[in-house]
């Protein structure tokens, strides 16, 4: 798999552009992914905050992560416009029957694939060698474009999960 997602991010967005990452519990099928792309494109084209268009970006990365981004240099994203983005993700969740809000299901890059692991199983996976300190972890808590580029896919040892390394 080509892990170079940075080339897909908009170059003309501020480094401080707000980012939201929604992780699917499984890989979307091709037909689901195509539908999601249409939904996301439609949403971004109509995304507004207090009647002003939001400079937005949305993409499905690696067939499993929906990334939304808003460049607030022109229009600040309000509570209502954030709520509208959550509604779109909930619509996708309902249409695909895939959980998108489970923060206790963690994603790792293992053997060139995305592997999901419940947070409660991290210690076990480390002890048995399924993952290690250098395993890439998808840090879905990044808040802006700069962090998305630099701190989204990081070694486990550089994440909050390092506490499990002993």
N, C-alpha and C positions, 0 to 999 in steps of 0.2 A: 504494500500500500504506500502511496505517496503521502508523506506526513507534512509536506510543505504547504500548510494552510495560509501562511502569511501573504503569499502572492494573491490570495483571493480577497484580502481585506482592502477596503477603499483607501487609496493613497491620499486622497484629498480631504480626509477626515482628521480632525485634531487628535493628538495623542490622548487628550483628556475626554474624548467622546465616551459617553456612558455605554456600558456593555452589560448584557444579560445573557447567560448561557443556560439553556434547558437541555438536560440529558435524557434521552429516551432509554427505557429499560432494555431495549433490544434494537438491533439494526432494523431500519425501515426497509420494506420491500421496495423494489424499483417503482412500482405503480404508486405506492404511498409517497415515495420521495418526490416523484414528479408532481403529484397533487400538492404536496407540502410546498414545493417551490412556487407553484402558482398562487397558493394562499399567501405565502410570505411576500411575494412580489406585489400582489394586490394590496396587502396591508401597508407595506412601506409607501406605496404610491398614494395612499389615502391617509397616512398617519398625520394627525394634527394635534396641536396643543393650543387650546384657547383660540381655535379658528385659524391658527397659523400653521403652515406645513412644517413638519419635522424633517430635517435632513437625516434620513434613516437608511439603514442597511440591514438586510436579513439574509441569512444563508444557512443551509443544512450542510454541516461539515462532517465528513467521514460517515455519512449516512446515519448518524446517531445524535448529533449535537446541533440544536438550533441556536444560532448566535444572532442576537439583535443588537444593533448599535445606533445610538443617536448622537449626532454632532450638535452640541448645544451652543456653538458659537453664534448661531443666528436665532434659534428658537429653543427656549428651555423646556424640557419635558416636565409636564405637570403630573399630578396624581391621576388625573383622568386619562391622560395619554398613556401613562404606565399601565393603568387598569385595562385599557383597550388592548395593549400588547399581551397582557396575561389572558384576556378573553380569547385571543387568537390561539395561543398555545393550548388553552383548555379545549377549544374547538378541534384542534389537531389531535389532542389526546383522545377526545371522544370519537373522532372519525376513524382513528387507527387502533383504538383500544390498547394504547401503549401509555404507561405511566411516564409523566414528564416532570413530576414535582417531588420525587423520592430522593431526598438529599442523603439518605443513609445507604444508597446503592452507589458505590464508588467505581470509577472507570480507570483502567490501567492499560498500557500498551504492553502486551505479552506476545512474543513470537509473531510480531508484525500484525497483530489483530487487537481489537478492543475487547477486553475481558471485563465483565462486571463482577463485583465482589461486594457482598454486604459488609458494612463497616464492622459488624460484629465478628467477621471472619478474617480480618487483617492480621491479627496476631498468629492465627493458625497458618495462614498462607505464608507468612514470613518464616515461621518455625519449620515448615515443610518444604521450603524452597520454591514455592510457586511464584513468589515475588521476592525482590530483595531491595536493598537501599538504592540501587541504581534504576529500578523499574520506573518507567515513566508513568506519572500520575496526572490525570486531568483535573486541574484545580479550577473548578467551575465557579469559584467565588471571586474571580477577577472582576474589577469594577470599571476599568477603562481600556481603551484601545492599546495603550502602551503596555499595560499589564497583560492583556490578551496576547500580545506579541512576545512578551518576555517571561511570563509567569503562568501561562495556562498549562503547557505540557512541561512538567518539571520532574526531576528525579524524586522519588519518594522521600529521600533523605533531606530534601529541601522544602518539604511540605509539613503541614501540621501533623502528618502521620509519623514523623521521625520519632515521636515519643514511644512508638512501638519497637524501635530498634534496639532498645536495651542499653 
